Amino acid sequence: SMRIRRSHNLGLEEARKRADRIAEDLREEFSFRSRWVGDALHVEGSGASGELHVDDHVIELVVKLGFALKLMEGPIRSAIERMIDEELA
């Protein structure tokens, strides 16, 4: 699975808002659906599923890619890292 972890100083409420924006970016780019379960945002799409965990200091996305997407892991990781970094900036 692919793990992307970023520290932040936004506080939990703002971090959750940014996580929502990240989820929106993932929906637009990869057609991922998302829903909150506690402090984890579950994301799911064709050939991928995972969770975006949010706490006071860290946002961490863990995504499991299916076989077809595994071949594209490098570009997918780069795109997602760029989205997260832009939303946390």
C-alpha positions as CSV (number, residue, x, y, z in Angstrom):
1,S,0.0,0.0,0.0
2,M,1.0,3.6,-0.6
3,R,1.5,5.8,2.5
4,I,1.7,9.6,2.3
5,R,2.2,11.4,5.6
6,R,2.4,15.2,6.3
7,S,2.8,17.2,9.4
8,H,0.7,20.3,9.9
9,N,0.0,23.0,12.5
10,L,-3.6,23.7,11.4
11,G,-5.5,22.3,14.4
12,L,-7.9,19.4,14.0
13,E,-10.9,21.4,12.7
14,E,-9.0,23.1,9.9
15,A,-7.1,19.9,9.1
16,R,-10.5,18.1,8.6
17,K,-11.6,21.0,6.2
18,R,-8.4,20.5,4.2
19,A,-9.0,16.8,4.2
20,D,-12.4,17.4,2.7
21,R,-10.7,19.5,0.0
22,I,-8.1,16.7,-0.6
23,A,-11.0,14.3,-1.0
24,E,-12.6,16.6,-3.5
25,D,-9.4,16.7,-5.5
26,L,-9.2,12.9,-5.4
27,R,-12.8,12.7,-6.6
28,E,-12.0,15.1,-9.5
29,E,-8.7,13.4,-10.5
30,F,-9.4,9.7,-9.8
31,S,-13.2,9.5,-9.2
32,F,-12.7,8.4,-5.6
33,R,-15.8,8.5,-3.3
34,S,-15.3,9.4,0.3
35,R,-17.0,9.4,3.7
36,W,-16.0,10.3,7.2
37,V,-15.9,7.6,9.8
38,G,-14.7,9.2,13.1
39,D,-11.4,11.0,12.3
40,A,-10.7,8.9,9.2
41,L,-11.9,9.8,5.7
42,H,-12.5,6.5,3.8
43,V,-11.7,6.9,0.1
44,E,-12.7,4.3,-2.5
45,G,-12.5,4.2,-6.3
46,S,-12.1,1.8,-9.2
47,G,-9.1,-0.4,-8.2
48,A,-8.2,1.6,-5.0
49,S,-9.3,2.0,-1.5
50,G,-7.9,3.7,1.6
51,E,-8.2,6.1,4.5
52,L,-7.1,9.6,5.1
53,H,-6.4,9.9,8.8
54,V,-6.4,13.3,10.5
55,D,-5.3,14.4,13.9
56,D,-4.0,17.6,15.5
57,H,-0.5,17.4,13.9
58,V,-0.6,14.8,11.0
59,I,-2.6,14.0,7.9
60,E,-1.8,10.6,6.6
61,L,-3.2,8.9,3.5
62,V,-2.9,5.1,3.2
63,V,-4.2,3.8,-0.2
64,K,-4.2,0.2,-1.4
65,L,-3.9,0.0,-5.1
66,G,-5.3,-2.8,-7.2
67,F,-3.1,-4.6,-9.7
68,A,-3.8,-2.3,-12.7
69,L,-3.1,0.9,-10.7
70,K,0.0,-0.6,-9.1
71,L,1.7,-0.2,-12.5
72,M,1.0,3.5,-12.3
73,E,2.0,3.9,-8.6
74,G,4.7,6.5,-9.3
75,P,2.6,9.0,-11.2
76,I,-0.4,8.4,-8.9
77,R,1.8,9.0,-5.8
78,S,3.2,12.2,-7.3
79,A,-0.2,13.5,-8.2
80,I,-1.6,12.8,-4.7
81,E,1.4,14.3,-2.9
82,R,1.1,17.4,-5.0
83,M,-2.7,17.7,-4.1
84,I,-2.0,17.2,-0.4
85,D,0.9,19.7,-0.4
86,E,-1.2,22.3,-2.2
87,E,-4.1,21.9,0.2
88,L,-1.9,22.1,3.3
89,A,0.1,25.1,2.0
